[in-house]
Each structure stands twice: as structure tokens, then as C-alpha cells.
Amino acid sequence: MKIAIAGVTGLVGQKLLEILSERGFPCDQLIPIASPRSEGKQLEWRGKNHTIVGAAQGLSQKPDLAFFAAGGDFSKEWAPRFAETGAYVIDKSSAWRMVKGIPLVIPEINSHAMTDQTRIIASPNCSTSQLVLALKPLQDHFGLERVVVSTYQSMSGSGVKAMEQYDQELIDPASANKCYSYQILDNCIPQCDVFLDNGYTKEEMKLIEESRKILGLQDLAITATAVRVPVKVGHSESVSITLSEDFTLVDIRQCLADMPGIKLVDDHSKLQYPMPLHAAGDDLTHVGRIRRDESLPRSLHLWVVSDNLRKGAATNAVQIAESLIHQGLLKAVYA
Ligand SMILES: NC(=O)c1ccc[n+]([C@@H]2O[C@H](COP(=O)([O-])OP(=O)(O)OC[C@H]3O[C@@H](n4cnc5c(N)ncnc54)[C@H](OP(=O)(O)O)[C@@H]3O)[C@@H](O)[C@H]2O)c1
């Protein structure tokens, strides 16, 4: 098994290395790929030194599997070229997610969307992944009528440069080197990614469109507000849901607890609720603050928190690769 990781020096690339090791994923040869800035640098993984190469050199080594975490422009250009050689490309960028015929996969929900004809597989946006995991069991048991989500997204969701901005602002809040349009220290910025013509940000539209695609509900009434907060790791979401059928909270808790990938953290009498502090480092998506919305029939509120670098990015990508192996689409031998 030859595995390429494009964007290996970035936050997601580094987390991919960590999770591949953690899960004992089979790998005979690692092909670490980054930008020309990093080419030639050494990287240590599983006790061996590896030399970082550019995309063309990585492609020439014909990987069986390629994880892409180097941004959308890179994926648009290189994913088809890697796929043409027969490699499965698992892409973390937004480049291919909404393209017809490209599976957008959360393995707990729709790994069946992958076939041997689909060499490029998209992994959802971090804020989408945790949202659909919580929505899926409610969809299956009660039907979804409307979803309103507000996010509180951590800085690591914006990559290395955002973390550098925060670290510099801790020393000097007026420091000039900005990843965001404004200071993030002591602030909440109601803008994740760029604004679109309809007044939503690109992040908000990703949440809306990707959720519809993964859940197979093209007409789902869903709206989003995405906010960046000065938290290092872990996205939080306040989710208001109207279901098609009425429910009891006991049934809601049960179906969420039964959903793979979800951990219920929901006992307000003991002040137990999901928080980034506790969800960071966990592969499970934490769900709590479950309560009936007393202002609307058939409606409830959830608070959903997940590690954006794990289930929101690297863990989901590795789980996709594991699904390819389980489905016999990718040949691998575990040690
Ligand atoms: N962070 C998250 O929580 C998260 C979640 C889901 C999806 N994603 C997506 O995952 C991707 C990576 O995100 P990140 O947060 O890891 O970003 P990041 O920390 O900024 O890292 C970007 C990586 O891409 C590499 N790169 C940039 N231009 C390249 C080029 N022309 N050729 C080869 N490599 C290039 C960089 O290499 P150098 O070090 O050499 O510059 C670096 O390794 C993005 O598409 C992002 O939207 C991120």
C-alpha cells in the first residue's frame, strides 16, 4: 500500500499521519506532498525519515491511495490526474463535494455511495460532518422538516495561518499578520470563508448544500449562520430542528445514542454537556442540551460539538479509506 498525503505539513495533513498510525492503517510507503516551500524537507513518521516532494513527483510514484488536504485549487488540478492512474483520491477540500457523480461520504451514513467507478471521493466540510451525524438518526426515525444551525467554529478550521494569527495576537493584539479580516482574540467573527451574492458565506452554503447531498434530501429546508470563535480545536453547533412526526425526548436520546459516531453528553443536573475542551481529541461527535423547543410543534434543540481536525477532517478521511478496504474496493493487508 503506497499512500500519498498532499498537504502533509498542514493541520489536516499532520492529523492524518497521527490517525493513520493510531488506527494501524496499512502503509508500505508514504509519499508526503506539500508546496514548493516544503519540498526537500524531512518528515519523520513511524520511525522513518521521509522526504517531502511536489505533486508531480508524488504522482510519478503511483500511489494506491491519496489523501488530499492542500486546498481546493490543488485538488481541482491534481485529483483527476492521480485518479487517472487508478489511485483512490480522498479529498478534504471543497473542490469536488458538490460535483454530480462524486460521492460525498460520511462512512456511518453513506459509504454505499462509493464504487470502483468513483476514484475521487469527497469528505465533507468539518461543520457539515458533525451536523449530519446528529441529523441522520432523527431523519430515519421522525423525518426532517426544517433545520436551523448556528456554528461556533474553532480557529484550526482555517489552517495553520489562523493559529499563527491567534498566537501573535496573544503577544500584540494589533499585530498586522491577519488570516481573518479582524482580530480573533477576544472576538467572534460572523464570517467563515468569503461572502456570496445571496449574503450567506461560502461556509454557510457548504453546510446547507452538503447536508442535503449526504442525507439525500435535496429539498430540505435548512439555513445556517457560521461564526468563528477564539477556540483552538472543536466546532460547536446550536441546532434547531423541526421533525415531521412528534417525538418523546426519551426516543430522541435513544436514537441519537444508537447512532455510530455519536456520544451523548446530556445531563444538565450534573452540568454535563458537550464542549470543545472535552470533544477535542475524540473521534466521536458529542451531542447534548437536548430539549423540546417550546415555541414550535415537533421541534427540538441540540448542541453538537466535534473535533474539526478529527471527525471533521482526518478521521473521516481515514474511515473512508477503511470503508474502501472493507468493501473490497481497495486491497490492503493489516499487519
Ligand atoms: N482545518 C480543518 O479543520 C479542515 C477541516 C475540513 C477540511 N479542511 C480542508 O483541508 C484542506 C487543508 O486544510 P488545513 O487546515 O490543513 O490547511 P493548512 O494548515 O493551511 O495546510 C495547507 C497544506 O497545503 C499545502 N499546500 C498549499 N499549496 C500547495 C501546493 N500548491 N502544492 C502542494 N501542497 C500545497 C501546504 O504546504 P506548505 O506547508 O508547503 O505550504 C500545507 O501542507 C483545505 O482544503 C481545508 O479547507 C480543513
The ligand as a Gaussian input file, in Angstrom:
#p B3LYP/6-31G(d) Opt

LIG

0 1
 N       -8.618000      22.527000       9.250000
 C       -9.776000      21.888000       9.252000
 O      -10.435000      21.706000      10.301000
 C      -10.338000      21.347000       7.973000
 C      -11.476000      20.554000       8.029000
 C      -12.012000      20.046000       6.862000
 C      -11.408000      20.337000       5.663000
 N      -10.294000      21.119000       5.614000
 C       -9.686000      21.358000       4.298000
 O       -8.458000      20.643000       4.247000
 C       -7.516000      21.361000       3.449000
 C       -6.258000      21.633000       4.284000
 O       -6.611000      22.392000       5.419000
 P       -5.570000      22.729000       6.585000
 O       -6.378000      23.323000       7.658000
 O       -4.708000      21.567000       6.874000
 O       -4.672000      23.878000       5.876000
 P       -3.192000      24.356000       6.241000
 O       -2.872000      24.060000       7.650000
 O       -3.119000      25.768000       5.794000
 O       -2.248000      23.454000       5.310000
 C       -2.253000      23.572000       3.910000
 C       -1.359000      22.489000       3.309000
 O       -1.455000      22.535000       1.879000
 C       -0.134000      22.574000       1.330000
 N       -0.151000      23.263000       0.043000
 C       -0.545000      24.521000      -0.218000
 N       -0.393000      24.806000      -1.535000
 C        0.124000      23.680000      -2.111000
 C        0.517000      23.343000      -3.425000
 N        0.431000      24.201000      -4.443000
 N        1.034000      22.111000      -3.650000
 C        1.151000      21.205000      -2.657000
 N        0.780000      21.483000      -1.377000
 C        0.275000      22.700000      -1.101000
 C        0.671000      23.298000       2.380000
 O        2.058000      23.022000       2.173000
 P        3.209000      24.043000       2.694000
 O        3.379000      23.793000       4.164000
 O        4.394000      23.618000       1.913000
 O        2.751000      25.429000       2.395000
 C        0.115000      22.638000       3.639000
 O        0.691000      21.353000       3.791000
 C       -8.247000      22.623000       2.975000
 O       -8.820000      22.369000       1.712000
 C       -9.325000      22.796000       4.025000
 O      -10.428000      23.518000       3.540000
 C       -9.735000      21.620000       6.748000

